Amino acid sequence: MTHEYVIIGAGPAGLQLSAQFQRDGRDHVVLEAGASAGTFFQTYPRHRQLISINKIHTGSADPEFNLRADWNSLLTDDPAKLFGRYSSRYFPAADDLVRYLADFSRGLPVRYHTRVTKIARRDDVFVLNDEIEARRVVVATGVSQLYVPADIPGIELCERYDTFDTDPASFTNQRVLIIGKGNSGFETADALVEHAAVIHVAGPQSVRLAWQTHYVGHLRAVNNNFLDTYQLKSQNAVLDGTIEEITARSEGGFRIRFRYARTVEATREIEYDRIIACTGFRFDASIFDPSCRPTLVINDRFPAQTSAYESANVPGLYFAGTLTQQRDFKRSTSGFIHGFRYGVRALSRILDQRHHDTPWPARPLDATPEAITDAIIARINVTSALWQQFAVLADVVRLSAPAYLEEVPVAYLKEGGLGDGPVLAVTLEYGPDHDQVDPFDITVPRIAENDATAAHDASYLHPVVRLHRDGRVPAEHHLAENLENHWNLPAVHHQPLAQFVKAVLADHV
């Protein structure tokens, strides 16, 4: 039997896509190497606290709005399948997510204990493990392998984030080096502060704080207590520069040669008892036969993808989940559940368009500036998809035979995924220099809240409406910032947008 789809991986993305396929009657099977759903989260994060928020109380009863503060739920029409039933903690335990995914998977066609070790392609059919056939394959395995930088001689001597002993007591009174300035590195450093004598966190890039860059994969406040111990002189430090060599000492421990990025002393030899590599993760492409091996990018960490989440060089091979962050790497949220869950839904709709003669869901609109404006304002005040996937997903207003389409990938729209004809694309976006602004520095001039005349210069998250026509963007309109993200002031938001829409309809339709 040849399946219509095979999904590899019963993690969050694979489970949500399977649920959508099941709802729509698509023939498919999910192959999972582990004994249960969510295998990755049974191990990671190693210190067992998630950095994905779980805000139960929002003051709203709107389920769409509430997903803005619920970063762990998969998209479902069943309120019983929301993560808030599993934990009330703002930063939940990883084991709570494991329980949630196990329950979500019930009733889905998942084959456990089925590790995919080989994928080949024969006569336009994918063959997995020499026995399972599929017309299309969706890889939702995540970044399952530790990324180990190849340019550090001696890196193989280090302990690894994926396997090291996390018991802080085993580091008592030791000098410890942590390689990597991401959340895994600082999560580990925070865990060791009460026991280690000295902790250094090292890497060639500056520490980037998520509250400033708005990229949630940068260092989160929940993991940055270590910075206090550095700046308040508690024997710990953040080292900026490159490790040129790691060697083992005959008497035990290690010696590194470190090249500083910004000191008079160019290099220094430093000794440690333990070294842990917390250097991130990568995609495992070893299962692919040369007949369908996807091109890799970003230091070979991710498969290259089109705007339809399809392999750039292997037709019929699609990706879902954290792998899709290749499309917006370190710019938006496709690397995280609260972002890629919308990408999974978009992928399902793209597959419906391409292979099942099902158009993108749309609801009709009256062809008036007032109706179009009201529809846009109503959506931007509650949408979670555009909120989470800022600048990546757009709501689309079709101007010929007016209709409203939700959550279309902007790149897919630009490349003609919805066909020809003028449309308005509605996104939520930060300003181009938003990551250079310190939001707590009141001495720096910035755009005033609800200033419609300067909305195009806003740095904070705000709605942007663009006209797309014939591959060009001949007009765009920015709505003013609002502290609580309520874009519903008639004189500030509605009226300027209605005037813009009126001009677009007059000039381009």
N, C-alpha and C positions, 0 to 999 in steps of 0.2 A: 504494500500500500504506500502511495506517495501522499504525504500530508501537504495541505495547502501552506501551512506555516509550521516551523519548529522554532520555539523560543528556548534559548540556552540560558539557564539561570533562573532560580526561583527566589530572587531577591525582590526588593520593592518594585522595580520597573517591570520585571518579568511577570510578577503576580498581577499588577494592575493591567498590563496589556492582555494577559490571559483572561482576566475578568471581562474586559471590553470585547475581546474576540468571542468569548462564550455568550455574552449578551447579544452579539450581532450574528451568531450562528456560524462563525468561521471555524473551519476544521483546523485544529492545531493540537500540539502537545508541548509540554514544558519539560525540559531535561535538566535535572539538578543533581550535581555530584554528591551533595551531602544527604544526611538522613532526614532533614527537615528544611523548612523555608528559612531564609535569612541567615544562611551559614556565615557570611562575612561578619555579621553583627554578633555572632556568638564569640568572636575573638576581638573585634575592634569596636570602639577604641580600647586600647589595652587597659586603661585605668577605669573603664566601664561607665563613664559619664558622657552622655551625648552633648554636643554643642548646638543641636537643633532645638529651638525653643518650643515650648508646649504651653501657650498662654490660654488658660481655660476661660478667664473672665475678660470680656471685651466690651461689655455694655451694649452689645448688639445681639439680636436674635436671628440675624441674616446669616445663613450657613456659608454663603459665598464670601462675605466679608470676614467671617471668623477664620477662614482658611489663611488669611493673611498672617495670623498669629499662631497657626497650627502648622508646624514644619515637618510633621511626621506622618500625618494621615495620607493614605492613598486616595485618589479620586473615586468616589463611589456615590450611588444614589441612596445607599442604606446608612442611615445615621447610626445604626448599631456598629458599623465598621469604621468608626472614627477613633483615632488614637487616644483622645481625651478620656475614654472609658478605662484606659489601662494605666494611666498615671496622672496625678495632679501637679507633679513637680515641673517647675519652669524649665529646668535642664534635667530631663528624665534619665533613668538608668538604661543602659544598652539592653539589659535583659528584658525590660518592658517592651522594647521594640521587637525583640525576638518573639515574645509571646503574641504580640499583635500580628506579626507577619504569619505566624503559625496558624492563628485563627482565620486570618484573611484567606489563606490558601485552601481552606477546607472546601471541597466540592470542585476544585479546579483540576484539570487533567495534568497533574504533575507526576513525573516518574522520578522518584528519588533513587539514590545510589546508582545514578546513571551519569558517569563522568564522560564527557565528550573528549576523546583523545585524538580524533582525526576528522577533518572536514575536507571533502574533495568535491569536485564538480564534474559531472558526466552528462553530456547532451542536455545542458540547461537544467539539470536536476542536481541538487545538493545531496551528497551521500555522507551521512555521519556514522562514524565507527563501522563503516563498510556494511551497514544494515538498515539504517533509518533514512528514508528519502523525503525530500521536501522541495517544493517549488521555490519557496523563499525561506530564508533563515534570519531570525532576529537575535542578535547577540546582546544579552543583558547581564553579562558576567561581572561588570564593574571592572575596576582596576585592582586585580586580585594579586598581583605580584609586587613585592617591594622593589622600588626603583633604587638601584645602587649606582652612584656615579662612577663611571669608568675612568675618570681622569684623576683619581686620588690613589697613588701607589700605596698599597698596604691596607686599602679599605676592607679587604677580606678578613683582616684581623679583628675587626670591630664586632661587638654584639649588635644584633639587629632589632629594630622596633617590633618586628613581627614575632620574635622568639625569645627576647631577653626576659630574665626573671624580674617581674614587676614588684616583688616584695621590697619595700623601701629599706627594711632592716638589713638587707644584704649589701647595702651601700654605706653602712655606718662608718663614719670618719674617713671616707675615701675621697680622693680627687677624681672628679667625673667630667668627661667631655661629652657633650651631646652635639652631634652634627645635624644641622637642620634647624631653620628658624620658623618653621610652620607650627600649626597647632599640636601636632604629635610631639615635636621637640619640646615645646613649652609645657604641654600637658605632663610630659615625663619629668621635666625639671621641677615643676611645682610639686609633683609627688615625692621627690627626693629631698626637698629642702630641709625637712626636719631631721634627716639622718646623715647626708653627705657633708664632708668638711668643706669642699669647694666644688662648685658646679660652673662650668663654662658652656655656653651655647654659642656655636660658631656657624658661620656661613658667609658666602660672598655678597649676598644682597642685604639691603637695609631691612630692619624689622618694619613690617607694614601692618598697621592697626586697622582692623575691620571697621571700627566706628568712624574712621576717617576716609578709607577708600571705598566703603560700602560693598566690598567684596567679602562675603562671609567666610571664605576660605583663608583670608588673612588672619592674623592673630586676634583671637576673640578675648574680650575682657575677662571671661570666666577662666581663661588660661594664662593671664598675664601678671599674676601676683609676683612671679619671679622677677619682673622688671623692678619692683620695689626693692627687692633684696640686692639688686645690682646698684641702682642709683643711690640707695641709702647705705651702701658700703658694708654689706654683710658677707663678704668673701666670695661673692658670686659675680659673674660678668657675662656680657654679651660681646663676643669677638667678631669684628668685621674684617673679613679677608678670606684667604684661601688656604686650605691645608695642602701643602706640597708633598708631604710624605708622612706615613705612619710606620714606625718600626717597633718591634717588641724588645724590651729590655731583658738582659740576661737574668737580672735579679727579680723580674716580674714587673708587670705593668707595661706602659707604652711611652714612647717619646714621639712627639710630632714636630715637624718643621712648619711653622705658620707664617704666612706672608700677610702683614697687616695692610689694610686698605688706606689707612690714614694716620700713620704715626711716623716719627723721625726714624725709629728703628724698623727697618724694612722687614726683617725676618727674626724669628725667635724660636728657640727650641723649648718646648713645654712638656712636662711629664705628668702622666695620669695613671691612676689605678685601673680605671674602666673607661671605655669609649663605646657609645651607643650611636648607631646610625639611624636617624629619624628623617629620612630623605625622601619620603613620599612613595607613591605607588605608580604602577604602570599596567597597561593592558598585556595580557598573555596571548601572543599571536602564534605560539608554537604548535597549536592544534591544526593550523591551516596547511593543506597541501599546496604546492606551487600552482595548481590549477585554479585556486581561488584565494590566494593569500592577499589580504588587504594591504595597501600602502600605509605606512606608519609615518607620523609627524610628531613634532614637539619632542625632540630627543628620543624618538621611537616609543613614546609613552602612550600614544593614542592612535586609533585608526582614522585616516583622512575620510571626511564625509561630505556629501553634497548637502544642499539646503533641505533635502527630503530625508535626512538621516540615513542615506544609503551610502555604501562604500563608494569612494571616488573611482575605484577601478574594477569592482566586482559587482555587476548588476544582480539585483535580487538579494544581496547581502545587506541587511539593515542593522542599525544599532539603537539601543534604548538605554535610558538610565544615565549613570554618571559618565559613561563613555562619550555621550553627546556633548560634554563640555569642550570637546575639541572645537566646536563651532563658536564658543564664546569664552575661551579659556581665560580665566581670571578677570573676566569683565562682568559676568552676570551669574546666574545660579544653577546652571545645568549640571553642575557637579554634585548637587544635593537634592534630597527627596522633594523639598518644597519648591524646587525649580523644575527638575526633570519630570515630575508627575504630569506637568502640563505639556512637556515635550512628548511624553508617551501618548497622551490624548491626541496631540497633533499628528503623530506618526500614524495612529489608527485611522485618522481621517484622511491622511495622504494615501494610505493603502486602500481605503475605501474608494477614493477618487480613481486611483490608478488601475485597480484590479477588480473592483466590484460595481463599477458604474453607479457609484453613489456620490452625489455632489456634496460639497462642504455644507453643513447645516446653516440655514439662513432663515431669517424672519423678515417679512416685507415691511417696508417703510413708506410713508407718504413722501412724495417728492417735494417737500417744503423745507426751508431753512429751519423752521421751528421744530418740525418733527425730527429732523436729523440731529439738531442740537440737543433736544430733550433726550433722545436715545443715547447720545454720547455722554452727556452729563450723568444720566442715570447709571450707566455702566462704570464710569471711572470712579464713582463714589463707593462702589462695592467690589469691583473685580479683584480677585486674588491672583489670577494668571498674569495680568499685565503688571501688577504690583510686584510679584516675585520675579518674573522674567522680564525685568525692565530692559527696554530697547531691543529685546529679542522677539517677543510676541506682540502682535498688534490685533486689535479689533478692526474690521474692514467694513466700510460703508460703500456698497456698490451704488454708483450714481446713475447708471443706465438700468432701468427697472429696479429702483432703489430697494436695497435689502441690507440687513445687518448680519455680518459673519463674525464669529468670535474666535480669538486665540489662533491667529494665523502666524506662522513664523515669518518675520519681516523679510528674511533672505529668500524664502520660498515665494513670497508675494513679488519681490523684485525680479525674480527669475521667471515670472509668468505662470506660477503654479495655479493661479485662479483664472487664467485666461486674460483676454484683452479687455479694454474699456477703462474709463477713469474711475478711480476709487479714492476714498479718504482712508488713510491708515492712522489709527489712534494708538499711541504708545504712552507709557509712563517712562520718563527718563531723568537722569541727573544731567547737570550741565557738563560741558566738556572738560572743565578743570575742577570738578567737584572733589577729586581726591587730593588736591593741593590746598584745600581750604580747611583750616582748623575751626570747627563749628563752635568751639568754646572760647575763641579769642574775640572778645567784643570790641577790640580796637581796630579790627580789620573791617573796612566798609563792605557791605554786601547788599544785595537786592532786598528791599523791604517786602515783608509779607503782604500778599494781596495787592501788589503793585502791577496792575495790568499793563501799564505802559512800558515796563522793563522786563516783562515775563520772559522774553527771548534770551535774556542774560542770566536767568536764574540758575543757581548751582544745585539747589535741593531738588528732590524728586517732584516732578510736575508733569501734567499731560502735554503731549505734543500731537497736533493733528496735521498730517501732510497730505497733499494731493499727489497721487501717483498717476502718471499718464504717459503712455508711449515710452516707457523706460526712463522717464524723467520725473523730477519733483519740482514742478514750477511754482508751488506755493506751499507755505507752512504757517502754522499758528501755534503759539505757546500760551498755555493758560497759566495764570499767576500762581506762585507758590502759596500754600496754606499750611500753617503749623500743624493742624490736626488732619490734613489731607481731606478737607471737605471742600470740594470744588462746586459750591452751590450758591454763591453770592450772585444775584442777578446782574448787578452793574459791573461786577469784576470778572465773572466767568461766563454767564449765559449770553449776555448781550454782545461782547466782543466776538465770541465764537459764532453766534448766529450771523453777525455781519460778515465774518470770513466765509461761512458756508454759503451765504447768499451771493457773495462775489464769485465763488467757485462755480456755483450752479449757472450764474449768468455768463461767465467767461469760458467755461470748459465743457458744458453739457448741452 
